[in-house]
Amino acid sequence: MKYLLRKSRLFLLFSVFGCAALLVAMVLSHCTAPEQPVRLTSLQEEALSFTSPLPADAFEEGMPRSEALIDLGRMLFYEPRLSKSGLISCNSCHNMSTFGVDQLPVSVGHQWQKGVRNAPTVLNAALHATQFWDGREPDVESQALMPILDPVEMASSREHVIGVLASIPGYVERFAAAFPGEEEPLTYEHVGVAIGAFERILLTPSRFDDYLKGDDAALTEEEKQGLRVFIDVGCHSCHAGAAMGGNAFSVFETPAERESGKSDPGRFDITGNPMHKHSFKVPSLLNIAETFPYLHDGSVWSLSETVDIVARDMLARDLTNEENALIVTFLKALTGEIPAYALKLPVLPSSTPDTPLPQFD
């Protein structure tokens, strides 16, 4: 009995000491020195004065967002039956496998018709202040609806789109899940909302984002020299913001336009303001090494040549060969990673006997 009593007392003693030790450990863990803030170089600080690391996504406060909505948007982005011919989808001109472009001077649409401007990348586009080269639409939700109805592009109609989607039970169910509580989930406007939700996750972080977050080793010395030249020449004055562009307009005529004497009116066609004649949205530089050909008419295939043209025409600067090479080296560091989810082809729901047939006229 005495032995058991001593054992109980020892157990109690060890328990008290054990709890005390645990308490001390917890207190010490909360009293450890806070993490030191990342010390930035002067070049990193200068870069952060005109750009910033990409956010996790491009959703704004109050926007609808759900897995069901994004999944539906991805399906609609890859859905060719939205077009009149049943052949053309958003991905036709904004191909995910080639960094959101078709790598053509101008896209080929319904009945082999050609567009008049180069198709810009859809990657990171949701960060832009406006959409299209002329800024005619305010966001990716409204932009997504325009090519579907354009007679040169997908040549469809609201009636055809709703007729196709409403005839397919799989889509009816997905619209109901993506827009719960809506009296009429399947509408043409909701097609744009869904595609826009998908596009708002199409951000492509690169090593440059790591550099902006404080990792000086994320860029090579040559790439940092290129960034230095990029800033010194003045490229950052237009190519600013997280997308390195997409937030301003500039008056610009391409060499091909000047040579032919036929220049695109640009934003003037939208606003009617003479000051906007030949004005175009400044493109994003993210993934620029992969989104050739360049300029609003897609007339230049070389990134190096494009850098020289823009520096000369917009900044009145004739670059040396070394300056050009360094800038191009830096621009290549802006190539990011396409979200794996976006590259995964969705299995689209099957048509039914009621699904409108494709038309080729």
Backbone torsions as a table, in degrees:
resi	resn	phi	psi	omega
1	MET	NA	-45.0	178.2
2	LYS	-61.9	-37.0	178.8
3	TYR	-62.3	-44.7	179.8
4	LEU	-63.9	-36.7	-179.9
5	LEU	-66.6	-43.8	178.0
6	ARG	-62.1	-39.7	-179.3
7	LYS	-64.0	-39.7	179.0
8	SER	-65.3	-40.7	-179.8
9	ARG	-66.2	-40.2	177.9
10	LEU	-63.3	-42.6	179.2
11	PHE	-60.9	-42.6	179.3
12	LEU	-63.9	-40.3	-179.5
13	LEU	-63.7	-46.3	179.2
14	PHE	-64.7	-35.1	179.1
15	SER	-64.4	-43.0	179.6
16	VAL	-63.1	-47.0	179.6
17	PHE	-64.1	-37.4	179.4
18	GLY	-64.1	-43.7	179.1
19	CYS	-64.2	-40.2	179.9
20	ALA	-63.3	-42.9	179.4
21	ALA	-62.6	-41.8	178.8
22	LEU	-62.9	-39.9	179.7
23	LEU	-63.3	-44.1	179.1
24	VAL	-62.0	-43.1	179.9
25	ALA	-61.0	-41.4	179.9
26	MET	-65.6	-41.3	179.7
27	VAL	-64.2	-44.8	-179.5
28	LEU	-63.0	-37.2	-179.7
29	SER	-63.7	-28.8	179.3
30	HIS	-89.1	-8.4	-179.1
31	CYS	-104.0	3.8	179.0
32	THR	-65.4	154.2	-176.8
33	ALA	-62.1	136.8	178.9
34	PRO	-64.9	155.0	179.0
35	GLU	-61.5	136.8	179.1
36	GLN	-71.7	139.0	177.6
37	PRO	-63.2	148.1	179.9
38	VAL	-64.9	130.8	178.4
39	ARG	-90.8	119.7	-176.9
40	LEU	-94.0	148.6	172.8
41	THR	-77.6	166.0	179.5
42	SER	-63.2	-33.5	179.4
43	LEU	-69.9	-39.7	176.3
44	GLN	-62.7	-43.0	178.8
45	GLU	-63.4	-39.2	179.1
46	GLU	-66.0	-40.3	178.5
47	ALA	-64.0	-39.8	-179.8
48	LEU	-70.1	-10.0	177.5
49	SER	-78.0	-15.7	179.5
50	PHE	-128.4	-9.9	177.9
51	THR	-142.4	-178.5	-178.7
52	SER	-157.3	160.6	176.2
53	PRO	-61.4	149.9	178.4
54	LEU	-64.3	142.2	173.9
55	PRO	-72.8	174.9	179.1
56	ALA	-66.8	-33.2	177.6
57	ASP	-159.3	178.5	-176.2
58	ALA	-110.2	20.5	176.7
59	PHE	-71.3	140.5	176.5
60	GLU	-104.0	158.9	-177.2
61	GLU	-57.8	133.4	178.4
62	GLY	91.3	-9.0	179.9
63	MET	-75.8	143.6	175.2
64	PRO	-64.7	138.5	-178.6
65	ARG	-154.5	124.9	176.4
66	SER	-160.5	161.8	177.4
67	GLU	-62.0	-38.5	-179.8
68	ALA	-64.0	-38.4	-179.6
69	LEU	-69.2	-44.3	-179.5
70	ILE	-66.9	-40.2	177.5
71	ASP	-61.5	-43.1	177.9
72	LEU	-62.9	-42.4	179.2
73	GLY	-61.0	-40.6	177.4
74	ARG	-63.2	-42.3	179.3
75	MET	-62.2	-44.2	-179.2
76	LEU	-67.8	-32.0	178.0
77	PHE	-63.2	-34.9	-178.7
78	TYR	-96.2	5.0	-171.4
79	GLU	-88.2	106.2	179.7
80	PRO	-75.3	-18.9	-177.4
81	ARG	-71.4	-6.7	173.0
82	LEU	-71.7	-22.9	179.9
83	SER	-83.8	160.0	-179.0
84	LYS	-61.6	-40.5	-176.8
85	SER	-83.6	-13.3	-175.3
86	GLY	73.5	14.4	-176.1
87	LEU	-111.8	-23.9	-169.0
88	ILE	-111.7	130.7	175.4
89	SER	-121.6	175.4	174.5
90	CYS	-57.4	-37.8	-177.9
91	ASN	-67.4	-17.2	179.2
92	SER	-61.7	-42.5	-179.3
93	CYS	-98.4	-19.8	-178.4
94	HIS	-123.4	62.1	-171.6
95	ASN	-66.2	122.2	-178.8
96	MET	-61.6	-33.9	-175.8
97	SER	-74.3	-14.4	177.4
98	THR	-121.9	44.8	174.0
99	PHE	59.2	38.2	171.3
100	GLY	78.7	14.6	176.2
101	VAL	-132.4	171.1	177.8
102	ASP	-101.1	-1.3	179.2
103	GLN	56.2	38.9	173.3
104	LEU	-122.4	153.6	177.0
105	PRO	-56.3	-49.4	172.9
106	VAL	-137.8	150.9	-175.1
107	SER	-75.1	155.5	177.0
108	VAL	-104.2	125.6	-176.0
109	GLY	-114.8	-147.0	-175.5
110	HIS	-57.6	132.8	179.8
111	GLN	55.1	36.6	176.8
112	TRP	62.6	22.9	175.4
113	GLN	-72.7	148.7	-180.0
114	LYS	-105.4	141.3	174.5
115	GLY	-73.9	178.6	-177.9
116	VAL	-107.4	-13.2	180.0
117	ARG	-132.0	154.9	177.7
118	ASN	-65.5	136.9	179.4
119	ALA	-76.4	115.0	179.9
120	PRO	-73.6	161.1	-179.8
121	THR	-67.9	145.3	176.5
122	VAL	-85.5	-16.4	179.6
123	LEU	-67.7	130.4	-179.8
124	ASN	66.5	4.4	-176.7
125	ALA	-64.7	-27.3	-178.9
126	ALA	-65.4	-14.9	177.7
127	LEU	-83.7	-11.4	-177.7
128	HIS	-71.9	152.6	179.6
129	ALA	-71.9	-31.5	177.4
130	THR	-142.2	171.7	-178.7
131	GLN	-119.9	157.8	-173.7
132	PHE	74.3	158.6	178.9
133	TRP	-59.0	-32.9	-177.4
134	ASP	-96.3	3.4	176.3
135	GLY	67.8	28.3	-172.8
136	ARG	-73.2	-20.4	179.6
137	GLU	-119.1	146.3	-174.3
138	PRO	-81.9	-22.1	-174.6
139	ASP	-154.6	172.2	-176.9
140	VAL	-70.0	-24.8	178.1
141	GLU	-64.2	-46.1	179.4
142	SER	-77.1	-33.8	179.3
143	GLN	-61.5	-40.1	-175.0
144	ALA	-60.6	-26.0	-176.7
145	LEU	-82.6	-20.3	-173.4
146	MET	-69.7	-51.2	-178.0
147	PRO	-61.7	-27.2	-179.1
148	ILE	-62.5	-37.0	-176.8
149	LEU	-93.7	-12.8	-176.8
150	ASP	-67.4	124.8	-176.8
151	PRO	-63.7	-21.2	178.9
152	VAL	-86.4	-24.7	-175.1
153	GLU	-97.7	-91.8	-177.6
154	MET	-95.3	-14.8	170.5
155	ALA	54.7	31.4	-177.4
156	SER	-96.4	-170.1	176.6
157	SER	-142.3	161.7	176.7
158	ARG	-57.7	-42.4	-177.7
159	GLU	-63.0	-40.7	-179.9
160	HIS	-66.2	-45.1	-178.5
161	VAL	-60.7	-49.5	-179.3
162	ILE	-66.6	-37.2	178.4
163	GLY	-61.5	-43.1	179.1
164	VAL	-64.8	-51.6	-174.7
165	LEU	-66.6	-39.6	-178.5
166	ALA	-70.2	-20.5	-179.0
167	SER	-85.0	-5.8	-175.5
168	ILE	-113.8	107.3	-176.5
169	PRO	-53.2	-35.8	-180.0
170	GLY	-60.1	-37.0	178.1
171	TYR	-76.4	-38.6	178.1
172	VAL	-57.0	-45.0	179.7
173	GLU	-65.1	-40.5	-177.2
174	ARG	-70.9	-36.2	175.5
175	PHE	-65.4	-39.5	178.7
176	ALA	-63.4	-38.0	179.5
177	ALA	-73.7	-33.6	-177.5
178	ALA	-78.6	-26.0	-178.3
179	PHE	-127.0	63.3	-177.2
180	PRO	-64.9	141.7	178.1
181	GLY	84.4	-8.5	178.8
182	GLU	-77.5	137.1	178.8
183	GLU	-64.4	-35.8	179.5
184	GLU	-133.4	87.7	-175.9
185	PRO	-64.7	-35.7	-173.9
186	LEU	-93.9	94.9	176.2
187	THR	-130.9	163.5	179.3
188	TYR	-64.6	-39.2	179.5
189	GLU	-62.3	-36.1	179.4
190	HIS	-68.6	-25.3	173.6
191	VAL	-59.8	-45.0	178.5
192	GLY	-66.2	-39.6	179.2
193	VAL	-61.8	-42.6	-178.5
194	ALA	-68.1	-47.3	178.8
195	ILE	-62.5	-39.7	178.3
196	GLY	-61.6	-39.7	178.8
197	ALA	-61.8	-40.4	176.8
198	PHE	-64.0	-43.4	-178.0
199	GLU	-67.2	-23.7	-178.9
200	ARG	-75.3	-6.8	173.2
201	ILE	-104.5	1.8	-175.4
202	LEU	-85.9	56.4	177.6
203	LEU	-101.9	147.0	-171.3
204	THR	-126.3	81.4	178.2
205	PRO	-60.9	144.1	-178.1
206	SER	-129.8	-177.1	176.4
207	ARG	-61.3	-26.9	178.8
208	PHE	-64.7	-34.3	176.3
209	ASP	-63.5	-41.3	177.2
210	ASP	-62.5	-39.3	178.8
211	TYR	-62.5	-43.9	-179.8
212	LEU	-66.4	-25.8	179.8
213	LYS	-83.4	-2.7	174.7
214	GLY	120.5	-5.1	179.9
215	ASP	-86.1	94.4	-176.2
216	ASP	-64.2	-26.9	-178.6
217	ALA	-80.8	-3.0	-178.7
218	ALA	-66.9	-27.4	176.5
219	LEU	-110.0	147.5	175.4
220	THR	-74.1	166.1	178.9
221	GLU	-61.4	-37.8	179.0
222	GLU	-66.8	-38.9	178.0
223	GLU	-65.9	-38.2	177.3
224	LYS	-68.3	-35.3	174.3
225	GLN	-63.8	-38.7	177.7
226	GLY	-64.3	-40.1	175.8
227	LEU	-62.0	-40.6	178.9
228	ARG	-60.6	-44.8	179.2
229	VAL	-67.4	-41.6	178.4
230	PHE	-53.2	-43.5	179.9
231	ILE	-73.9	-45.8	-176.1
232	ASP	-63.3	-36.4	179.7
233	VAL	-71.3	-30.0	178.9
234	GLY	108.9	10.7	-179.1
235	CYS	-59.8	-32.8	-175.8
236	HIS	-68.8	-14.3	-178.9
237	SER	-66.5	-27.9	176.9
238	CYS	-107.3	-38.4	-177.1
239	HIS	-91.6	73.5	-177.2
240	ALA	-119.1	175.4	-178.5
241	GLY	86.5	173.8	-176.9
242	ALA	-61.6	-31.2	-179.6
243	ALA	-89.3	2.0	-177.8
244	MET	54.3	46.0	-179.5
245	GLY	142.7	-175.5	177.0
246	GLY	84.9	5.1	-175.1
247	ASN	-121.5	3.9	-177.0
248	ALA	-146.9	168.6	177.0
249	PHE	-122.5	150.8	176.7
250	SER	-144.3	148.1	177.6
251	VAL	-79.1	125.0	-175.0
252	PHE	-155.2	129.7	172.6
253	GLU	-116.5	132.3	-178.0
254	THR	-75.8	158.3	175.8
255	PRO	-55.4	-37.2	179.6
256	ALA	-65.2	-37.9	178.4
257	GLU	-67.9	-43.1	-179.9
258	ARG	-64.7	-37.6	-179.0
259	GLU	-68.2	-38.4	-178.4
260	SER	-83.7	-20.3	-176.7
261	GLY	78.6	8.4	179.8
262	LYS	-118.7	101.9	-177.0
263	SER	-107.0	141.6	178.1
264	ASP	-68.8	127.6	179.5
265	PRO	-63.7	-21.5	177.3
266	GLY	65.6	-136.4	-174.4
267	ARG	-64.2	-19.4	178.5
268	PHE	-57.0	-35.6	179.4
269	ASP	-64.0	-23.5	-178.4
270	ILE	-91.6	-43.5	-173.2
271	THR	-98.8	-26.0	-174.9
272	GLY	74.1	3.2	-179.8
273	ASN	-82.3	120.3	-179.4
274	PRO	-55.6	-27.3	179.4
275	MET	-67.8	-17.5	-177.4
276	HIS	-98.3	7.5	-179.7
277	LYS	-65.2	128.2	-177.6
278	HIS	63.2	26.9	178.8
279	SER	-96.4	135.0	-178.3
280	PHE	-135.9	154.9	177.7
281	LYS	-66.1	136.3	175.4
282	VAL	-68.1	121.3	-176.2
283	PRO	-72.6	156.9	173.3
284	SER	-70.7	147.5	177.3
285	LEU	-98.4	-2.5	178.8
286	LEU	-66.6	129.8	-178.7
287	ASN	64.6	21.1	-173.9
288	ILE	-60.3	-29.7	-179.9
289	ALA	-67.0	-17.6	-177.1
290	GLU	-107.7	-5.3	-172.1
291	THR	-108.8	38.2	175.8
292	PHE	-72.9	162.0	-7.0
293	PRO	-73.7	172.2	-167.8
294	TYR	-112.2	169.5	-178.9
295	LEU	74.3	165.2	-171.8
296	HIS	-67.3	-16.8	177.0
297	ASP	-104.3	2.8	179.0
298	GLY	61.0	32.8	-172.0
299	SER	-92.0	-8.5	-178.0
300	VAL	-123.3	128.1	-175.6
301	TRP	-96.6	-20.1	-175.6
302	SER	-95.3	129.1	177.0
303	LEU	-66.4	-39.9	179.1
304	SER	-60.9	-44.4	179.1
305	GLU	-65.3	-39.2	179.1
306	THR	-62.4	-42.1	178.6
307	VAL	-59.8	-43.4	178.9
308	ASP	-64.0	-43.6	-178.2
309	ILE	-62.2	-48.7	-177.2
310	VAL	-67.7	-40.0	178.8
311	ALA	-62.3	-40.7	-178.3
312	ARG	-72.9	-45.6	-173.9
313	ASP	-79.7	-34.8	-174.2
314	MET	-98.7	-26.7	-175.3
315	LEU	-120.3	2.5	-179.3
316	ALA	51.8	42.9	-175.7
317	ARG	-128.4	121.9	173.2
318	ASP	-91.6	109.6	-177.2
319	LEU	-75.3	146.4	170.2
320	THR	-75.9	164.4	178.2
321	ASN	-59.2	-37.9	-179.5
322	GLU	-67.6	-43.1	178.9
323	GLU	-61.5	-44.1	179.4
324	ASN	-60.4	-47.8	-177.9
325	ALA	-62.4	-39.1	-179.6
326	LEU	-68.2	-41.7	178.2
327	ILE	-62.4	-44.5	179.4
328	VAL	-61.3	-40.6	177.8
329	THR	-60.3	-43.3	177.3
330	PHE	-64.3	-43.8	-178.1
331	LEU	-61.3	-33.6	178.7
332	LYS	-66.5	-25.6	178.2
333	ALA	-72.6	-8.8	178.9
334	LEU	-88.0	1.7	176.6
335	THR	-73.9	120.8	-175.3
336	GLY	-107.7	-163.7	-177.6
337	GLU	-108.4	122.8	177.9
338	ILE	-72.0	132.2	179.5
339	PRO	-55.1	129.0	-178.5
340	ALA	-57.5	-35.2	179.7
341	TYR	-59.3	-39.1	-177.5
342	ALA	-70.9	-28.5	-178.1
343	LEU	-81.8	-12.4	-178.7
344	LYS	-82.7	115.1	-179.1
345	LEU	-65.7	127.8	177.9
346	PRO	-78.7	151.6	171.8
347	VAL	-86.4	115.3	-175.2
348	LEU	-84.4	144.1	179.8
349	PRO	-65.2	148.5	-174.4
350	SER	-73.2	149.1	172.5
351	SER	-68.6	165.4	176.4
352	THR	-123.9	172.8	176.6
353	PRO	-58.8	-20.2	-179.3
354	ASP	-89.1	-7.3	-178.0
355	THR	-69.3	126.6	178.9
356	PRO	-54.1	138.5	-179.0
357	LEU	-78.0	153.9	176.0
358	PRO	-66.3	149.7	178.6
359	GLN	-124.6	138.4	-173.5
360	PHE	-112.7	2.8	-179.4
361	ASP	-84.1	NA	NA
